[in-house]
């Protein structure tokens, strides 16, 4: 059986596929026609960035599983895959440490004006010493999205930095105590109380522009926004206006609408914004886990084993090489499937 790997991945993933007798097809690109052509005869596709929709799946008649090298699956049509009995898997537990640490790093860089000091000294502008940072101890960290990464950020901030932490979860009512601080079902309460607001939700229809002009208006003028989740979660035009009008203090962004920003994006030249090119999860350790967990999903499907990291929850029984088409209730809710 053949598996298309659309882009290079760590050898740990390749080795696992080979150990289980799978033949690797090394992809040459992620364009639609290229993926469809190279996926012919393949039971699985392992991808990092390829956009795969229903019609593409229809053209790949042997396809049983698509596995994402990472956590977010917004480039895959999960609903279409489910309707066709195609299992979607990901590397759900691969990057939480990496992204959480990166998020904390961005918070500290904003608080300490580290980029300003670095740039100023390299230009031998000693006036940069007149810029003063702040301590994060005792400050309030608001977290939107309390999954694996959001929870890890909360633990580090509370236990390691002595920050007050309040996390937003739409699954609770009112306010509840947690080991790291508090959980709230009121997004406005979380946003308005935060000195630093960090986002950790997936890029889905229900989270598109979750942070828009109204939500930004709830932020303190001294507060900072950090986004290491997905660019589509923030209305970028509204954020640019808020920053230009100094209605918030600044931002640190690892993601942008349209994935990477265009060269003329105002965010790239704002002095109160730190930008990085979607690299929060790029550590040696996380990339090894991503490759291994993504490959594991393919192995589990072709060997009819329970799926460790399923995205669409199909039955674990198979008929004629296709997963039985049944979606769990919570999956329908998360992806707005009627």
C-alpha positions in Angstrom: 0.0 0.0 0.0 1.2 3.5 -0.9 1.1 6.7 1.1 1.7 10.2 -0.4 3.8 12.5 1.8 3.2 15.8 0.1 6.2 17.6 1.8 9.3 16.6 3.6 8.8 15.5 7.2 11.1 14.3 10.0 12.6 10.8 9.4 10.8 9.4 12.5 7.5 9.6 10.6 9.0 8.1 7.4 10.7 5.3 9.4 7.4 4.4 11.0 5.5 4.1 7.7 8.3 1.9 6.3 8.4 -0.3 9.3 4.8 -1.2 8.7 5.4 -2.0 5.1 4.0 1.1 3.5 5.5 2.5 0.3 6.3 6.2 0.4 5.4 8.5 -2.5 7.5 11.6 -2.1 5.4 14.6 -3.2 6.7 17.3 -5.4 4.2 20.0 -4.5 0.9 20.9 -2.9 -0.9 22.3 -5.9 -4.2 20.7 -6.5 -3.4 18.8 -9.7 0.0 17.7 -8.3 -1.6 16.2 -5.2 -4.3 14.4 -7.1 -1.9 13.0 -9.7 0.6 11.8 -7.1 -2.1 10.4 -4.8 -3.4 7.9 -7.4 -3.3 4.4 -5.9 -2.5 5.7 -2.4 -4.5 4.7 0.6 -3.2 7.6 2.6 -2.0 11.2 2.3 0.2 12.8 4.9 0.4 16.5 4.5 1.6 19.7 6.1 0.0 22.4 4.0 -2.0 20.9 1.1 -5.6 22.0 0.7 -7.7 18.9 0.1 -11.4 19.2 -0.6 -14.2 16.7 -1.5 -13.7 16.7 -5.3 -10.0 16.0 -4.8 -10.9 13.1 -2.5 -13.3 11.8 -5.2 -10.4 11.7 -7.7 -8.3 9.6 -5.3 -10.4 6.4 -5.3 -8.2 4.3 -3.0 -8.0 7.0 -0.3 -8.8 5.8 3.2 -7.0 8.3 5.5 -5.6 11.9 5.4 -3.2 12.7 8.2 -2.2 16.3 9.2 1.4 17.0 10.2 0.3 19.3 13.0 -2.8 20.0 15.0 -4.9 22.4 12.9 -6.9 20.9 10.0 -8.4 24.0 8.5 -6.9 23.2 5.1 -8.8 19.9 5.0 -12.5 19.6 4.2 -13.3 17.4 7.2 -17.0 17.3 6.5 -16.4 16.1 3.0 -14.0 13.4 4.3 -16.6 12.2 6.8 -19.3 12.0 4.2 -17.0 9.8 2.1 -15.9 7.6 5.0 -12.3 8.9 4.9 -10.6 9.1 8.3 -8.9 12.4 9.2 -6.1 12.2 11.8 -3.7 14.7 13.1 -0.7 15.1 15.5 -2.9 16.4 18.4 -0.3 16.1 21.1 2.8 17.1 19.2 3.2 20.8 19.7 1.6 21.9 23.0 4.9 22.4 24.8 6.5 24.2 21.9 3.6 26.6 21.3 3.0 27.2 25.0 6.7 28.1 25.6 6.7 30.3 22.5 3.6 32.1 23.7 5.2 32.8 27.1 8.3 34.0 25.3 6.3 36.5 23.3 4.5 37.8 26.4 7.9 38.4 28.1 9.3 40.0 24.9 6.4 42.4 24.9 6.6 43.2 28.6 10.4 43.7 28.5 10.6 45.5 25.2 13.2 43.0 24.2 12.9 43.7 20.5 13.2 47.5 21.0 16.4 47.0 23.1 17.9 44.6 20.6 17.2 46.9 17.5 18.3 50.0 19.3 21.6 48.7 20.6 22.5 47.2 17.2 22.1 50.6 15.7 24.0 52.0 18.7 21.1 54.2 19.7 21.6 54.4 23.5 18.4 56.4 23.9 16.6 53.1 23.8 17.6 52.7 27.5 15.0 55.3 28.3 12.3 52.7 27.4 11.2 50.8 30.5 9.5 47.4 30.6 7.2 45.9 33.1 7.0 42.9 35.3 4.4 40.3 34.5 4.2 39.0 38.0 0.7 39.9 39.3 -0.5 40.9 35.9 -3.7 39.2 34.5 -3.3 36.8 31.6 -6.6 36.2 29.7 -6.7 33.0 27.6 -9.2 32.3 24.8 -9.4 28.6 24.3 -8.5 26.2 27.0 -7.4 23.1 25.1 -4.0 21.4 25.4 -2.0 24.5 24.5 -4.1 27.1 26.4 -4.0 24.9 29.5 -0.3 24.6 29.3 0.2 28.3 28.9 -2.0 28.8 31.9 0.0 26.5 34.1 3.4 28.1 33.1 2.1 31.6 33.6 0.5 30.9 37.0 3.2 28.6 38.5 6.3 30.0 36.8 5.5 33.7 36.4 3.0 34.3 39.2 0.5 35.7 36.8 -3.3 35.9 37.5 -4.9 33.6 34.9 -8.5 33.6 33.7 -9.4 31.4 30.8 -12.4 31.5 28.5 -14.3 28.3 27.8 -17.7 28.3 26.1 -18.5 25.0 27.7 -19.0 26.4 31.2 -21.5 28.8 32.8 -20.4 31.6 35.1 -16.9 31.4 36.7 -15.1 28.3 38.1 -11.9 28.0 40.0 -9.1 26.0 38.4 -5.6 24.9 39.5 -4.1 27.8 37.6 -6.7 30.5 38.4 -10.2 30.8 37.0 -12.3 29.7 34.1 -15.1 31.8 32.8 -17.9 31.3 30.2 -18.0 35.1 29.7 -15.6 36.1 26.9 -16.1 39.8 27.7 -15.0 39.3 31.3 -11.9 37.5 30.2 -10.9 40.1 27.5 -11.7 43.2 29.6 -9.7 42.0 32.6 -6.6 40.9 30.7 -3.3 42.7 30.7 -2.2 40.1 28.1 -4.7 38.3 26.0 -3.6 35.1 24.2 -5.5 33.1 21.7 -5.5 29.3 21.5 -8.5 28.2 19.4 -8.6 26.3 16.1 -9.4 27.9 12.8 -13.0 26.9 12.1 -16.1 28.5 10.9 -17.2 29.1 14.5 -14.0 30.9 15.4 -13.6 33.0 12.2 -13.0 36.6 13.3 -13.9 35.6 16.9 -11.8 38.7 17.9 -13.2 41.6 15.9 -13.7 45.3 16.5 -16.2 44.8 19.3 -13.9 42.3 21.2 -10.9 44.6 20.7 -12.9 47.5 22.2 -13.2 45.5 25.4 -9.4 45.4 25.9 -7.6 47.8 28.2 -5.6 50.4 26.3 -2.6 49.1 28.2 -3.2 45.5 27.1 -1.4 43.3 24.6 -2.8 40.7 22.2 -0.9 37.5 21.4 -1.9 35.1 18.6 -0.1 31.8 18.1 -3.3 30.1 17.0 -4.7 30.8 13.5 -4.8 34.1 11.6 -8.5 33.8 10.8 -9.4 34.0 14.5 -8.7 37.8 14.4 -10.2 40.4 12.1 -6.9 41.7 10.9 -8.3 45.0 9.6 -9.9 45.7 13.0 -6.7 44.9 14.8 -4.6 47.2 12.6 -7.1 50.0 13.3 -6.9 49.4 17.0 -3.1 49.4 17.0 -2.9 52.5 14.8 -5.4 54.4 17.0 -3.5 53.2 20.1 -6.6 51.6 21.6 -4.5 48.7 22.7 -0.8 48.8 23.6 0.6 46.3 21.1 0.5 42.7 19.8 2.7 39.7 19.1 1.6 37.7 16.1 2.9 34.3 14.8 -0.1 33.9 12.4 -1.9 36.1 9.9 -5.0 36.1 7.7 -4.0 34.2 4.6 -1.3 32.4 6.5 1.8 34.6 5.9 1.4 38.4 5.6 1.9 40.3 2.3 5.0 42.6 2.2 2.8 45.7 2.5 0.9 44.5 5.5 1.0 47.4 8.1 1.6 45.0 10.9 5.1 44.3 9.6 6.2 47.9 10.2 4.4 48.8 13.5 6.9 49.5 16.3 4.5 48.1 18.9 4.0 44.7 17.1 6.2 41.6 17.2 5.8 39.4 14.2 7.1 35.9 13.5 6.4 33.6 10.4 4.1 30.9 11.9 7.0 29.2 13.6 5.7 28.7 17.2 5.7 24.9 16.8 9.1 24.7 15.0 11.2 22.9 17.5 13.3 19.8 16.9 11.2 17.9 19.4 7.8 19.1 18.2 8.7 18.3 14.5 9.7 14.8 15.5 6.4 14.3 17.3 4.4 15.8 14.5 5.9 13.4 11.9 5.5 10.4 14.2 2.0 11.1 15.3 0.8 11.9 11.7 2.4 8.7 10.4 0.9 6.7 13.3 -2.6 7.8 12.2 -2.1 6.3 8.8 -0.7 3.1 10.2 -3.6 2.7 12.5 -6.2 3.1 9.8 -4.6 0.7 7.3 -4.1 -1.9 10.0 -7.7 -1.4 11.3 -6.5 -0.4 14.8 -8.1 2.2 17.1 -7.1 5.7 16.1 -5.0 7.6 18.6 -5.6 11.1 17.3 -8.9 11.1 15.3 -10.3 14.4 14.0 -13.6 13.0 12.6 -14.9 10.3 14.9 -15.8 7.4 12.6 -16.6 3.9 13.9 -13.4 1.9 14.3 -14.8 -0.8 12.0 -14.2 -0.8 8.3 -16.3 -2.0 5.3 -14.6 -2.5 1.9 -11.6 -0.4 3.0 -13.8 2.6 3.9 -14.7 3.8 7.4 -18.4 3.6 8.3 -19.9 7.1 7.9 -21.0 8.2 11.4 -20.0 11.4 13.1 -20.1 11.9 16.9 -22.4 14.6 18.2 -19.6 16.8 19.5 -17.9 16.7 16.1 -21.1 17.9 14.4 -21.1 20.8 16.9 -17.5 21.8 16.6 -17.6 21.9 12.8 -21.1 23.2 12.4 -22.3 20.2 10.5 -26.1 19.9 10.3 
